[in-house]
Amino acid sequence: EAARKCRVPVLYLYGGESKYLEMAERNARFLRESLPAAEVARIEDGIHDLQMQHPGQVTEIIARSWGKGLDRTIRFADYGDDDYLSQ
C-alpha cells in the first residue's frame, strides 16, 4: 500500500542471467503491479552487475528514461560496450 504513494520516478534494471533472477522477477512483478508508472528493463544476457557487463546499454536505458519530456536527445547507441569503456 505504501508503494502506491510513491511519487518519484522508478527505473528497475535486472539481468536475465542473474543468479538472483527469481528475486529480480518478483521485484519486477511487484513494481509493475504497485507502481504502474515504474519502468522495468531486463537485459537478457545480463548478470547481477549490469553496469559492469553492459555499461553502454545501461547508460542508454537510463538516458532514455531520464530524457522523457526533454527537448534534447542523448544518444549512446553508436557505442558498443567496449567502445564506451574506452571513451
Buried (B, 14 or more C-beta within 10 A) or exposed (E): EEEEEEEEEBBBBBBEEBEEBEEBBEBBEBBEEBBEEBBBBBBEEBBBEBEEBBBBBBBBBBBBBEEEEEEEEEEBEEBEBEEBEEE
